[in-house]
Structures are given as C-alpha cells and as structure tokens.
Amino acid sequence: MASVLRFANNEYFLSGNFESDLKYQNPILVDPLWKGTKLETNLNRFPLPELTSPNSFCLVTSGSSGLPKMVWKEWEEIENEISYWTRDLEVRSLYLDSNKVYVQVPLCHLYGLLWGYLIPKSLGIPIEFGFPQQEEKLWITSAPLLQKTFSEERPLPQSAVVSGMKFPVPLSRILRDKGGISLLEIYGSTETGGMGRRDPLRQNRFQLLPGLETKFHLIEGMEENELQIQSPFLSRKSFVLGNQGWTKEEIPPNEYYSTGDSGNWSELGWFLLGRKDRIIKHNGKRVSLDRIESEILGLSLDGEFFCVPVSDDYGQTIGLFSTGTLTAPEILHVLRKELPESHLPKVVITNLSLPKLPNGKPDYPAITKLCNEEYQRIQNQITKVKNTNSIDSHSSVMEILESILGIKPEPGKHLVYDYGMDSIQYMDLILKLERKIEYKIPEEDKRTSYFASLSGIEEYIKEKLYLLK
C-alpha cells in the first residue's frame, strides 16, 4: 500500500476520508498549519517512507528543533486505547451524559484524534467544533484555551478533558473555588498514547493506567527519576528526517521506552516535574521551566510567557520572555506575590514579537539567545558602574543602588517588586551601606520597610548618621 501525505483538517475526518484512506493506502497526517511553510518543503525533499502494515498511518510531529518526525501508529494500538477509555465508567459517563461534544483541539494530533473524534464516534456522540455561546456539558480542550475562556468571562463547560501540558496550579485553584466544573487531565504523548490521568482540581499526582509497565530510572545528578514504560498503546516505530532521507527507528519488543519526563513516584501516584532537559538548578533548588510556564499561564497575565535557562556566575538562572504589554517590573511585581523565589526570573524581556519555528512553535533556542544577551548586557552595565564608582562614606545611596541594579531607581519604587532585587543583591546592598556609614546595621533594622526603596534607605541613613554623631 502506498503512503500519501494528508494535510488533515477537521473536514478530512468528518467527511470519512480518513477511514477511506486507511482502507486503500497509508495516510501520513500533517497539521494544516504546516502547509506553505519550510516544514512542508522538508516533507517533500525525499520519497515518503513506506508503511508495511494495513490500516496503519503516521502522525507527523516536530520537537524543539522543528524537524519533522513521523510516528507510525498501528491500528491495533489505536483500538486498544479506544477500547480502554470507552470501557472506563467515568469516561463513558462524561460522553453519554452529553448530547454532543465540543472539540477545540486539532484532530490531526493524537489527543484530538482520540478524544475529539474516535472515542465520541465509537460511543455515538455528535461532534461540534469551536466554542459554544452558552454553557455545555463537555469540551475536549486544553489548559490555555480554558484559561482564555475564563479570562474573557465566557461560559465554561460543566466538564472538560484536557491534555498537552501540566494543568496550571493557579488556574486549578481558581476553578476549584469557582465550582461548577469538573476536569479530567490525560497524561501522554504521540508516541506513548495515554499513560495516566488525574483530576487537576484535586490531585497533584497522575494515576498511571493499569496495564502500564513502568521503570523509574534515576537521572544522573538529580533526585528525580525518568519514567520508562511498556504499554499496549505505545508506538514502537517512527521515521526521523536526516540529511539522506527518512531513517526508520524501532524500539525492540522487550525494551522500555524512555519518555524524557522526570518526576518521582510514590503509592499516591506519579508527580510530574517536567521534561528532564527543561530542568535547571536555581537558587539551590531544581526547578522545571515547563512548570513555571504553566504557573504563569494560570495567573491570567497579558500575553504569552516562555521560560529559558540563562547562564550566570552561579550556574543557571531563569530568563522570561513575554509577548505582552506589561513591563518587566510589572511582571516581577505579580510573580513575586504568586511564585516561590526559586521560580522567579533573573531577566525579563517583554513586548516583543515571538520568535517561531517553521511549524509555528516557539523557537526556544532563539528565545534563549535573546535572554542570555539581555542578561549579559545588564551585567556589563553593572560592572561598568561598579568600576567607575568605588563605594565609600562619600557615596550616595543612589550611587550604591545604581552599582547593584545597573540603573538609577526612582525614589518611591519598591526595590524587590519594581526592580527585581534578589537576595544576593540585597546582601551586597547591606554591605555597601555598612561601608558608607561605617556601622553594622542591626538585623531588626534590615527587616523594616526602610530598606524597600531608595527614599526609605535615605531616610534611615539620615536618622542613623544623626544618632551616631
């Protein structure tokens, strides 16, 4: 049977063309957004790979590099997963209690194909696309789309199935307090199919599915483990694009598949920290950049936010890129109230257009480069100020703060919330102030509001110097 490339929009499935293709050839399903991009050119550079089994097809994905990968799906894997979920009492109830299901995710990806098309079709439930104008029983959607709906004060569903990223904790808190909505979050990937489930409003850990064989491989230099699996839903064959054409990759039958996900396992379930290549050590703690992005999504801030690693003198810190109109101080003001210190970025770039790969996904290498350049620019500015201003008793408070922050702060603005001063910079401030007044500042004084702003420090120094005379 011949392979055929299909830019699979929703109509492709609703018209029955998908089933027709499966009968007579092997469709390779591509996101319609790829059409006319560099990715379409990549797909057509070499002859399409041949699939040797009937009723099989490929789902085309791309990672952070943007290069296409074709995941070979055997129909038996798809049938196994449909059968599992349609026999699950909670899932059956979700669909059968709804007169129709509203789908807001593309069907050309595995999550949309299963939950937005094949499962409702198996249960005889009609499908609608888009956002209804009134409250409906069931949506097949994503966390960003739910967040957008909530922020725009449009009707939310009574129930929703979500997947694609770990559901944001702040949004979970908001929806739980609001009431009237139940969520089912599916954990998995194109290669693995479904691996776990949870109610993100009430559960912190995923319950891994019965029948999933697991290994937890300790990641070198970390306390977390990488999840490795055997599963009846797992796709063991794929094609990766190289310089000479499509290369077939196959996982041997007895070998476990490494998911690339890190976390920890207990009898309570699997706590997903994030992708292992997106975890850094920041302020002495391992943090997931994916998780920080998820937490910021739940804060309903203007624009999109992307976290990347930035190299500093202590190893790595966090860079944050925003497409919104909020200034860096405004963003930091919110984040310092909502996130732990280990999740706070050291550099923020805002109000710029998002660098994208040809597949439309964020270009993380380009974002990383921008954030590292901005961090280095700030450090160079600080070094320049330090080199031109030696701190002594004649130095002004303004000069001291400029040597630390790299900019001249406004008198009444908060040093932490408005200028992002961290604990290391604060210690530097105290040492330089003590050098100026030639007196050790008592611990109880450091905890007062005097040290929150330029004007407060100037008032403190004035009073302290008067008392010391």
Secondary structure, 3 states (H helix, E strand, C coil): CCEEEEECCHHHHHCCHHHHHHHHCEEEEECHHHCCCHHHHHHCCCCCCCCCCCCCEEEEEECCCCCEEEEEECHHHHHHHHHHHHHCHHHHHHHHCCCCEEECCCCCCHHHHHHHHHHHHHHCCCEEECCCCCCCCEEEECHHHHHHHHHCCCCCCCEEEECCCCCCHHHHHHHHHHCCCEEEEEEEECCCEEEEEECCCCCCCEEECCCCEEEEEECCCCCCEEEEEECCCCCCEEEEEECCEEEEEECCCCCCEEEEEEEEEECCEEEEEEEHHHEEEECCEEEEHHHHHHHHHCCCCCCCEEEEEEEECCEEEEEEEECCCCCHHHHHHHHHHHCCHHHCCCEEECCCCCCECCCCCECHHHHHHHHHHHHHHHHHHHHHHHHHCCCCCCCCHHHHHHHHHCCCCCCCCCCCCCCCCCHHHHHHHHHHHHHHHCCCCCHHHHCCHHHHCHHHHHHHHHHHHHHHC
